[in-house]
Structures are given as structure tokens and as C-alpha cells.
Amino acid sequence: MRYLFFSGKGGVGKTSLASATAVRLADSGLRTLLVTTDPASNLGDVFEQAIGPAPVSIAPVPMLDAQEIDAEEAARIYREKALGPLRGLLPDEMLRTMDEQMRGPCTVEIAGFDEFVASMFREEYDVIVFDTAPTGHTLRLLELPSAWSVHIEESAQGSGQTCIGPVDQLQTSKEQYDRAMALLKDGSSTHFVFVAQPEHTSVAETLRASSELTELGILNQRLIVNGVIPAEAAEHPFFASRRAMQLSQIAEIARHFPAETLEVPLLNGEVKGVAMLRTLGRWVDLDVYAIR
Amino acid sequence: MSTPSAEAPRRFFAAGKGGVGKTTMAVAAAAFHALNGRRTLLVTTDPAAHIGRVLECEVDDEPKAVPGVAGLDAARIDPHHETRRYKDTVLLDARRRYAADTVQRIEEELNSPCTEEVAVFRRFLDYLLTDHYETVVFDTAPTGHTLRLLQLPLSYSQQIAAKAQGGQKAGAAEDAEAGRMREALALLGDAGQTTFAFVVYPEATPIAEAARASEELREIGLETSLVIANQVLAQEVCVHPLFRQRYEMQQKYLKEIPERFPGAQVQRVHLHERDVIGLDAILRVAGEAFGG
């Protein structure tokens, strides 16, 4: 089984590129699942068909399934499971406090990651493409001394409380977490694909996020620079000047990013429908992810 | 240019996800108000101190005059430094009060991403409530979750201690910050004094993400009064079909913005030929964003 995690700030084209890559992989004969946990990603709009929390087949792409995980909903279910049994036993003030603490980005990210892990062990696919990646922050929570796996064990003996609720509400076991973390670090099965725009802020953010993963021992990184103005569209001096700026940013990121990079041109509009995904997918070289 | 406008906000927050030009807009707002005769402080939480790059000057932990803009000071809050300081304070106190295993759980709870936001917000409070400046501009905004956490009857550190003890009620020592917090929330909720400005690109994902964050703030009584649509393409430079089509796409989303942010003023800032660096470029942006 192979895994691709797409990582990047909102609006850089992460979902479009993850979708185009998934279509390309499925077209090449691999059984492919595309998974999102990003509430803003809207795979349904991209594929122009309804997609829900369980994998559905994408009609025009025979080997492709897609799945939208609602991390907010997963977090809500955890909260309810964790707090329900305590109602009437603890003061309301305390319950309100615990409820709000479990509404934070921590719970949502980890609830989402818990769903990721469940998806990772599906046997029926050759490749799974995630259109969102856990951040260095989430992985550190899961990895380091106050790590998730340690946390689970300690919590099981102690208060029974973790960041997202009682231990027995987790759907994945400690063994699965450990296996998932090992897979994330294994370059022969997993790649993290950063998507950046050729602009100063995006380049700086991407290099920061990339070095966070490197510090965690995740070295299997790739980079797509998206939205490059094509030379032929840069005849007007305004865009010629912007293109020159973009090229200097591409040179800058290529100098510092630890692996191969791929450039994808700016397209004429939003990426919607399988035909347009196939057009975009032509720019995605599968060698970049070492998948054939 | 020297009469302070009665409508100028006392506090201005540039809100939105990273990479859409929040820092640029915060710098533009600060320069605009300073040049209109208001004593202004610009506060950044950006670890890369992007503000220094934009204004071509050094930004320190203490407010320092920005060369070339009379009446403007800038200061930096280092989120990592504040988080460390806050954790140390909480743990020092916890070691005096609780058993070792509780202290260890508190330490783990403090690894939540909420801690950084809370720590930064406590530092925010100093600048938010200062009498020394007429206008204070922040290049980031607290999320609804953080503000709700801080409104709970227990302070953040008390909440964490209570949770680490498995739901036991923490010592109800009156937090000295509670009064300042109430004052801050009153100021933030007063649309006549505080402006929350969301910065977006005229594209689907950035608008959807900003609308969700704005709705979360509205639920706790904080209204978004300004939306800045950034990087709008000027029609006259869009001669190539690629850019003509992107122009049409942007126009469609520009029409959507007022529906997604009811009651907010919408201002357009055009895509510029070069990165917005230096005072001249900043003032051009300020003219578009705040010039009426």
C-alpha cells in the first residue's frame, strides 16, 4: 500500500492537485482512494457528484473512490461520548469547561488523524491520497515525550482523559498508531507532498513546515509549486514582471527544499470536473512520488 | 491628512488564514492611521517578522519607532517565547500545589495548540488595553475558540489543572486577569471602537474559510466590519485569454463576498506588479483598502 499526503495552506491548490493526482493514479490502473478531512475542500464540487463520510465510487474514473471525513463531526461524537456519562456527576461549570476545551483545534486535528489512521488500514486499495496532512504540531503531540501513544497508556492508568476524551472512545489502538507513525516515516510507502505558490510568504511558510517534518524524521517530502504564470501568457509587462518575481521565488525554494520539485502552471479558472482534473494531471509526474 | 478621523478604530485586527496578505494589510492600516495623525502601534505575532521586511526596518519585542512614518511604532510578540514563559509560570505554580503525576498531566495538557493562542492573547491584552496609543493594529486575530475559552468561569490554567486532576474542582483563587479580560471583551465587542477585517482572495476556498471564522466570532458577539478582497486582477492587464478567464472568475466571487459577510464593508486591493515592499507600495495598498 502507498500513501500520499498533500500539505499546504488554504487556497494554494492542494485539493485540486490531490484530486488530479488521484485521477491520474486511478487511470494508470491502481486502485485509488482519495480522502479529505478539510471542511473547506469540497470534493463534491470538484467531482460534481455527492461524496460522503464513506468511500463512494467516482463514476467517470473506474478505479477511483473518494471519501469526505467530517473531522468536526468526529470531534463532536468524541465530546459527546466523553462528556455524556459525566453529566449529573460533575458540576455544570466543570462540564462546560471540559466541553470548550474539547472544541479546540487539538481535538479536531486529532479526531481527524484518528480517522486517517482508520482509513490507512483499508486493504482494498493500492494507493490512498489524503488531501490534508497532519501538521508537525499534531505529529509532535503524537510522537514526543507527552506523545499520543504514551499518553494513551498513561491515561488508561490515570484519569482516563486524553486530549479528545476517554481512551476507550478511540477507534484505533495504540498498535495501529505506532504502525501509522512508522508508515509515515517510511519513504518506500509514504510521501508528503507540499503545495506552495511561487510567492515569498508561501515559500517561507512551506520551508518552515517542511523543516518541522524533517525534525520529526519525516524525510520523504516532495514539492509542487502551483500557479506558475506560463511564459506565453506573460507578454503584458505587468505579468512579465510578476513572472520574473515568481521565477526568483522558485529558485529560492528549490535551493532550500530537501527534495525534487515540480512546477504546475496557472490555469484559466477553477478546477472542476474529471476532464479538467485530467488536464491538470498531465502536469503531475508520477515519478515525483516514486509511484508506478 | 492631519485631522484624526472620528471613525478611525481604536483597535484593528487583520484576520484570516496565512498567506492571503494579512500582514501587508495590517502594515497598510497602521501606516494609514499614523499618517492621519493618530498615535499608532503595529503589533505582529509573525515569527518571521514579515513586517520588518515590508517596512524595511527592524522590529523588536519592545515598541520602536518605524523610520519614515511619523507617529508609528511597531512591536513583535514572539509566540514561542510567550508560550514557553506561560508554561513555565503555570508549571511553577502547579509544582507547589499538586502531586508529581498531576503536574506531568498538566504539562501534557499544556502542549495543546490552544496554549499558544492563550499565551499570545495574554500578551495581546497589554497592547489592547494600553492608553499610550490611539490606534493599535494587530496582524492576526484571536479565534472564537480562544475567546470562548477565556470567557469561561475558570482561568485557562485552572481549567487545565482541573482536567489533569480528573475533573476535581480547582482552587477557586480569583484570577487577577479576569477583570482585564472583561474589559478586553467589551472593547472587542464594540464595533464602534474595534474593527475585525478579514483578508481574502476572490476565490472559493479562502472565502469559505474566512466566512466560517467570521461566523464563529459573530456567535460570541464580535462583528466583522470589513472584508478586504486582495490580489484583484485589473481588467486592463488581462489581455491574454488565461487572465481574461481568471478575471471573470474573480468577478463572480467578488459578487459573492457581500452575501457571505452580511453587514461588512468590502474593499478591493489590486494585484500589484511587484511584492508590496517599502512605504510607497504600502501607501498605495492603504489607499485602496481604506481610502473610502
HADDOCK unambig.tbl for C-alpha pairs under 7 A between the chains (distance, minus, plus):
assign (segid A and resid 9 and name CA) (segid B and resid 18 and name CA) 7.00 0.50 0.50
assign (segid A and resid 10 and name CA) (segid B and resid 205 and name CA) 6.43 0.50 0.50
assign (segid A and resid 10 and name CA) (segid B and resid 206 and name CA) 6.39 0.50 0.50
assign (segid A and resid 11 and name CA) (segid B and resid 205 and name CA) 5.45 0.50 0.50
assign (segid A and resid 11 and name CA) (segid B and resid 206 and name CA) 5.72 0.50 0.50
assign (segid A and resid 40 and name CA) (segid B and resid 205 and name CA) 6.09 0.50 0.50
assign (segid A and resid 40 and name CA) (segid B and resid 208 and name CA) 6.36 0.50 0.50
assign (segid A and resid 40 and name CA) (segid B and resid 209 and name CA) 6.36 0.50 0.50
assign (segid A and resid 97 and name CA) (segid B and resid 152 and name CA) 6.59 0.50 0.50
assign (segid A and resid 97 and name CA) (segid B and resid 159 and name CA) 6.55 0.50 0.50
assign (segid A and resid 100 and name CA) (segid B and resid 149 and name CA) 6.33 0.50 0.50
assign (segid A and resid 104 and name CA) (segid B and resid 114 and name CA) 6.68 0.50 0.50
assign (segid A and resid 104 and name CA) (segid B and resid 145 and name CA) 6.28 0.50 0.50
assign (segid A and resid 105 and name CA) (segid B and resid 113 and name CA) 6.85 0.50 0.50
assign (segid A and resid 106 and name CA) (segid B and resid 112 and name CA) 6.00 0.50 0.50
assign (segid A and resid 106 and name CA) (segid B and resid 113 and name CA) 6.02 0.50 0.50
assign (segid A and resid 146 and name CA) (segid B and resid 108 and name CA) 5.49 0.50 0.50
assign (segid A and resid 159 and name CA) (segid B and resid 166 and name CA) 4.96 0.50 0.50
assign (segid A and resid 201 and name CA) (segid B and resid 19 and name CA) 5.86 0.50 0.50
assign (segid A and resid 202 and name CA) (segid B and resid 19 and name CA) 6.01 0.50 0.50
assign (segid A and resid 233 and name CA) (segid B and resid 240 and name CA) 5.82 0.50 0.50
assign (segid A and resid 233 and name CA) (segid B and resid 242 and name CA) 6.87 0.50 0.50
assign (segid A and resid 236 and name CA) (segid B and resid 237 and name CA) 6.81 0.50 0.50
assign (segid A and resid 238 and name CA) (segid B and resid 237 and name CA) 6.74 0.50 0.50
assign (segid A and resid 238 and name CA) (segid B and resid 273 and name CA) 5.53 0.50 0.50
assign (segid A and resid 241 and name CA) (segid B and resid 273 and name CA) 6.17 0.50 0.50
assign (segid A and resid 241 and name CA) (segid B and resid 274 and name CA) 6.99 0.50 0.50
assign (segid A and resid 242 and name CA) (segid B and resid 273 and name CA) 5.79 0.50 0.50
assign (segid A and resid 242 and name CA) (segid B and resid 274 and name CA) 6.30 0.50 0.50
assign (segid A and resid 267 and name CA) (segid B and resid 242 and name CA) 6.93 0.50 0.50
assign (segid A and resid 268 and name CA) (segid B and resid 242 and name CA) 4.68 0.50 0.50
assign (segid A and resid 268 and name CA) (segid B and resid 243 and name CA) 6.62 0.50 0.50
assign (segid A and resid 268 and name CA) (segid B and resid 245 and name CA) 5.51 0.50 0.50
assign (segid A and resid 268 and name CA) (segid B and resid 246 and name CA) 5.46 0.50 0.50
assign (segid A and resid 269 and name CA) (segid B and resid 245 and name CA) 6.33 0.50 0.50
assign (segid A and resid 269 and name CA) (segid B and resid 246 and name CA) 5.40 0.50 0.50
assign (segid A and resid 269 and name CA) (segid B and resid 249 and name CA) 6.45 0.50 0.50
